[in-house]
Amino acid sequence: MNHAAVWQAVTQQADAWGALPAVQEFAHQLPRNSRTLTNGVAGRLQQMQAAGADIAGTPLRLRREVRLFGQVPHLNRDTPLDPSRWGAWLQSAERVESAHHTTIAWLRSRMPGYPQLPAPQLAPGTALTTTEYTRRLAWRPGERAAGLQMMNLPPHATRPLQVTPSQARQLEESARALATALQASQPWQQLATARQALNEKSRKELSQTRARLRQRLSAAAVDAHEANRVLLRYDYRCTVLNEEIEKLTGPARQFANAFDAANQLVELAASDVFGQLALYGRPLSMQNVTDIDFEPGTPRHIHFTTHNESWLNTGELVQIDDPLVADACRLIAATVSLSSGSAITTRLTAQILPGTASLWQATPHRPI
């Protein structure tokens, strides 16, 4: 499924955001952009990354990771930091993330049928709606009641970024361009078709599914499954939702699947890929890649091996220098192994981004 128009619009938006001083101030301290990883803000973030936080992969949803891993005592002891510097950087992160999420909420309001979306994924307590820790790009409480679908621009998105009038126009134009590209995309068109196919029976089926999810994902139910560990609570929310969607039939199932695909495109393009481009720049060039294997299905995944002595994080964008892979890819898993001679071999899994061939000029591979 080729999303060339979406990627072009995301690139335009990323260039506009990446030029802003407020965004540059935030991005400068991210470990992948810093030369000093032993102390300061970058050092603490690197410690969190090493402990399992997704700092590199989803930098525009970074506060959730910082809140969670900031509770680990040894991280604060190992990387002493002036509280005022840490607090100032957290404020800059909050401003950027707030503007980003406002933009995402506005883009979602362009979805067919918004705000009346009877998707099981939007039932209370799912990974998309919980106010607890989640790996997903959440739909915040009250978002669909804010009248965003009647607004021509993301409301107040530029205010936290302290932009000039010229910069504000660029942000607004890029947001409109991305909204237009998303509306024309195949997943959003399929969502419109699936919504029109819903009848009284299928709507009732969706309503009953949401009612069961509300019960199964209530605070008491989640507590009974796992009282404290946030990742297990998150996994439980995902498992319960998948179980309920599997029970759906006919148009109800088609609508749930179509909503998932449309929402996943927003999350991937307008947050994951956008964040990488705006905060880190163009994809990394991957050379000397071997053992390339393709997985069937959609989205298309690829496995490959690299022997370069480099450190890669999930979420990074890469351009593989091989005629078999024309499009850029987003890394989603990595396994590092050491041979008897201390040579590093990394087996990587990535999601191919169809329609990105020749769109981005890759940057050189960086050493450890």
N, C-alpha and C positions, 0 to 999 in steps of 0.2 A: 504494500500500500504506500504509494508515493505521496509525500507531504511537502513537495518542493516549495510551494507558496507559503506554507506555514514556516518552514525553516528560514526563508528569506525575510519574512516579517519579524521573526524572532531575532535574527541577526541585526536588523534595523533597530529594533527596540534595545538590544544589548549594547549596541554602539552608543545609543543616546544615553543610556544609564551609565555606562562605563566611563563616560567623559565628565560626569558630575563630581565635584570635589567631595561631597558627602559620601558618595559611593567609594571613591578612591581612598578616602580616609579609613573607611571600614575595611576595604579589601587589603590595604597595605599590611595589616597585622595578621592576615590569614597565613598559616604555616607555609602553604605552597608559594606564597609571594614574599616571604621574609627570609633574609639571610641569617637571622639570629634565632635559633630554635632552642637555646639553652636557658633563656630567661625572658622576662617581660611577658607581654600579652601573647605573642606568638609562641613562646615557650610553654605557657600554660595550655594554650589550645592544642599544641602538639602532644602534650602529655595526655590530654583528653582523647585525642585521636588515637594514640597508642593504646589507651584503655578500652577503646571500642566505640567512641563517639563518632558520628558521621559528620565530622567538621568539613572535610574536603568535598564530600559527595553532594551535600545539600546545604550549601552555605547560606542560602536565603531562608532556611528553616533552622538556623543554627541555635537560636535561643532555647529550644526544647532540649537540645543536646547539652548545652551549657548548664541549664538548670538541673538536669539529671546527674551529669558527671561532676558538677560542682559540689555535690554532696559526698563525694568520695574524699575522705580526709587526707590521704597521703598525696593526692594531686596538689593540694594547696601547700603542703609542707615542702614537696620536692621542687616546686617552682615559686619561690617567694616573689611577691609582686606588690608594688605600691597600690593600696586599695583605690586611691584616687585615679590612677592610670587605668586600672581594670574597670572601674565604674564609668569613666569617660568613654572607654571603648564600647562597653555594653550599651551605653546610651546611643552611640552611633549605630551599633548593630540593630537596636530597637527601631530607630528611625527608618533605616533602610528596609528592614523586614516589614514594618507597618505599611510603608508605601507599596511594597511588593504585594502584600496580601490584599490590600485594597484594590490593586489592579487586577489580581486574580479573581476576586469576588465579582468585579465588574465584567470581566471576560466571561465568567460562568453565567452571568445574567443574560448573555446573548444566546444561551442554549435554547433549542426548540421547546416551547411549553413552559419555560421558566416564568414564575416561581413554582407552578404546579407540577412538580416532578415526583410521581408516585414510586420512585425507585427504592427498593429495599435498602440500598446502600446508604440512604439518607435517613433511615430510621434512627431514633435516639440510641446512643451507646455503641454504634459501629465505629470502626477505625476512621471513618470519614467525619463523624460528628462528635466523638468523645472530646471532652475538655481535658482529659488526662493525656499522658504521653502517647503519641502515635507516630508511626513512620510515614504516614500518609499526609498529604496536603489537606488539612481539615477544612470542612465547611463550618464556619463559626456560628454560634447560636444567634438567632435573629437576623442572619444575613439575608435570607430570602424574603424577609418582611420589610426590608429597607428601601424598596422601590428602585433598586439599581437598574432594572430593566427599562426604566423610563428616563434614565440619564444618558446623555450622549457621550459623556466622558467619565472616567473613574473619579468619584468624588474625593476631593482633598488628598489625592495620591501624591501630588507634587509638593504639598506644604511641608511635610517632614524633611524633604530633601533640600529645602532652602535654595530653590532654583531661580534663575533669572527668567524674565518673560520669554526670551528666545528659547531657553532650555525647556521651559514648560510647554511651549508649542511643539517642540520635538518629541517630548514624552507623550503628549496627547496624540500627535499624528501617528506615532509608532504603535500606540495602544489601539487606535482605530484600525490601522492596517492589519494588526494581528487578529483583531476581532473579525474582520472581513475574511481573512484567510481561514480561520477556524470555522466560520459559518459555511464556507464553501467546501470544507474538507469532507471526505467520505464518511468518517465516523459520525460527524454531526448530521449529515444528510440521512444517514441510516437511523439515527435517533429520531429524527422528524418522521420518517416512515414508520418506525416501530410505534411511535406515540399515536399516529393516526390509526394504526391497526388495532389499538386497544378497544375492546368492547366492554359491556357491563360485566360479563363473567370474568374477564381477565383483570379488570380493575378491582373487582371484589377479591380475586386471588392475591393481587398485590397488596391490598389493604389488610387481608388476613395475615400475610407474611410479615408485614410491618408490625402488626399487633403482637405476633409471636416474638419478633425480635425485640420489641420494647420490653417484653416480659423476660426473655432469656438474657438480655443484656442490661437489666436493671442493676443498680448499684449493689443490691443484696445478692443477686445471682453471680455477678462478677466476683464479689468478695468471697462468696462460698467456694468458687473455683480456685481463686488465688487472692489472698488478702493483701500481699505486700509487693511482690516482684512485678515491676511495671512491664517488663518485656513479656512475661507469661500472661499478664492481663491483656496486653495488646494481641498476642497470638490467639488467645481465647476469643476475642472479638472477631478476628478474621475467620477463625474456624467456624464459629456459630453462623456468621453471615454466609459463608460458602455452603454450609449444610442447608440453610433455608433456601438459597437460590437454586440449589440442585433439585428441590422439590417443585419448583415452578414448571409450568407447562405452556405450550403454545405461545400466543402473543405476549403473555406475561413474562415468560422466560426470555423471549426475544427482546422485549423492552429493557429488562434488567441487564442483559448482555450489551445492548446498544448503549445504554447509559454508561456502563462501565468503560466501554471503549472510548466514548466521547470525553468522559472525565479523565481517563488515563492520558489522552492526548494533551489536554490542558496541563496536567501535572508534569508530563514529560517535556513538552515543548516550552511552555510558558513559565516553568519554574526550574526544572532540573537542567535542561540544556541552556535556557536563558541565563541561569545563575552562573554556569560554567563560563559562558562567553563574556558576560558582563564583568565578572570578578577575576577571571584567570586568563582570558584571551582565547585565541584560536586553539584548536586541538593539537595535541602532541603528535609528531611524526614518529611512527613505529617502524623501524627497519630491522632487517635480519630476523623476520618472523618465520617460524616453521610450523609444521604439523597443523595446518588450518583445516578445521572441520566445521561444516555448517549443520545446524539443526533445522528440520522442517518446521512449518507452522508460522503463526503470526502472533506477536512480533518475531522477527527472524533473529536467531542467536547464532553466534560464531564462537568457536574455541580455537585458541592458538597458543603457541609457545614462543617465548622470547628469552634470549640468553644475555640480554643487556644488563649491566649492573646499574639498575635504576629502581627507584621506589615509586610504585603506582598505587593510587587509591581508587576504590570503587566510586563511580560517579564521574570520573574524568572522561573527557572526550579525546579520542585518538583517531589518527588517520593511518591505516596500515599501508605500508609501501609494498603492495603486492597487487598484480593485475586481477587476482581473484576477488579482491575487495575494493570496489570503487567508492562506496559511500563511507562516511565517517561512522564511528561507533562510540557507544557509551559503555564503559566498563561496569560490569555488575558483579564480578567475582574474581578472586585471584588466589592462587596457591603457589607459595614460594618453597623451593627445595634447594638444598645444598648437596653437591656431589662430594666425593672423597677428596677431591682437589680444591675444595672450597669455592667451586664455580657456582654461580647463582642461576637457577633455572626457574622461570615463572610461567605457570599455566594460567591463562586468562580466559574469561568468558565475557562477551560483550554483546550488547544489543545493537544491531545495524539500524542506522537512521536513513531509510530510503529517501532519495531526493536530495542528498547533501553532496553528491559527487561534484568536485570542483567548486563548491560553494565557499569553502574556507581554506585559506592558505595555512597549512600546518606549521607549527613551530618546532625547532629542533628538540630531540629527545634530551632530557636532562639527566646527568649522572647523580648517584647517591651523594 
